[in-house]
Amino acid sequence: MNKGLITHASIFNLAAPGANTDILSSSITLKEGGAWRVTVALTTASVFNVTYTDGTTTHIFGLNSSIALQAADLYTFTFAGSPIETNSGSTNTLSINFQVETDSVIELLVIEEVQLGTV
């Protein structure tokens, strides 16, 4: 398997689906352990959140310390990811999505998987 970056989504000038609503029509899952790199710019200042779900339970985490991203500024976030959760003894698939707390336009959203061994 080729190691490196996998682009899962690349969005330009998309109207957000509403406040606190998943931006992607389908949540995405890492292909293997690694990290997520997310680059985003919004037209309106807003808190930008990532949601993690195993299909039953969903948790919402604020990026940028839950401080609103400034309008028209570009932000990049990198955080660990795993395609499965193992703490319960199961191997439930974990997937992510993103939300804004203020409805606006997503000027740019690029979601990349950084595979292990990639600098």
C-alpha positions in Angstrom: 0.0 0.0 0.0 1.3 3.5 -0.9 1.9 5.5 2.3 1.4 9.2 2.4 -1.5 11.6 2.3 -5.0 10.6 1.3 -7.5 13.4 0.6 -10.9 12.4 1.9 -12.7 15.7 1.1 -11.9 19.0 -0.7 -14.6 21.5 -0.5 -14.7 25.0 -1.9 -17.4 27.7 -1.3 -20.1 25.4 0.1 -23.0 26.7 2.1 -22.9 25.1 5.5 -25.9 22.8 6.1 -26.8 24.8 9.2 -25.4 25.4 12.6 -24.4 22.3 14.5 -25.1 20.1 11.5 -22.6 17.7 9.9 -20.9 19.4 6.9 -20.1 16.2 5.1 -23.0 14.2 3.7 -21.2 11.0 4.9 -18.8 10.7 7.8 -15.3 9.5 6.9 -13.0 6.9 8.5 -9.2 6.5 8.4 -8.0 3.7 6.2 -5.4 2.9 8.8 -3.9 4.4 12.0 -2.4 7.8 11.6 -3.6 11.4 11.9 -6.1 13.8 10.4 -5.0 17.1 8.9 -7.8 19.5 8.4 -7.5 22.9 6.7 -10.5 25.3 6.9 -11.6 28.8 6.2 -15.1 30.2 6.9 -16.9 33.4 5.7 -18.3 34.1 9.2 -16.5 33.7 12.5 -17.5 30.4 14.1 -16.5 27.7 16.4 -15.4 24.7 14.3 -16.1 21.2 15.7 -15.1 17.6 14.9 -17.5 14.8 15.7 -16.4 11.3 16.4 -18.9 8.4 16.3 -18.9 4.6 16.5 -22.4 4.5 15.0 -24.1 4.5 18.4 -22.4 7.2 20.4 -21.3 10.6 19.1 -18.9 13.0 20.8 -18.3 16.6 19.6 -14.9 18.3 20.2 -14.1 21.9 19.6 -11.0 22.7 17.6 -9.0 25.9 18.3 -9.8 25.4 22.0 -13.5 26.0 21.1 -12.6 29.6 20.2 -14.3 30.9 17.1 -12.2 30.9 13.9 -12.0 34.3 12.4 -13.7 34.9 9.1 -11.5 34.6 6.0 -8.5 33.3 7.9 -7.0 29.9 7.0 -6.5 27.3 9.8 -4.9 23.9 9.8 -5.4 21.3 12.5 -3.7 18.0 13.0 -4.9 15.4 15.4 -4.5 11.7 16.0 -6.9 9.2 14.5 -7.7 5.5 14.5 -10.1 3.6 12.3 -11.3 1.5 15.3 -11.9 1.9 19.0 -10.5 -0.9 21.2 -11.1 0.1 24.8 -14.4 -1.8 25.1 -12.9 -5.0 23.7 -14.8 -4.5 20.5 -13.5 -3.2 17.2 -16.1 -0.6 16.4 -15.3 1.6 13.4 -14.8 5.2 14.2 -15.7 7.9 11.8 -15.6 11.7 11.9 -17.5 14.7 10.5 -17.3 18.5 11.1 -19.7 21.2 12.2 -19.8 24.9 12.5 -21.7 26.6 15.3 -22.7 29.6 13.2 -24.3 28.9 9.8 -22.3 30.4 7.0 -20.3 29.4 3.9 -17.4 27.0 4.1 -14.9 28.8 2.0 -12.4 25.9 2.0 -12.3 22.6 3.8 -9.6 20.0 3.0 -9.6 16.8 5.0 -6.5 14.6 4.7 -5.4 11.3 6.2 -1.7 11.4 7.2 -0.7 7.8 7.2 1.9 6.4 9.7 5.4 6.8 8.5 4.6 10.1 6.6 6.5 13.2 7.7 
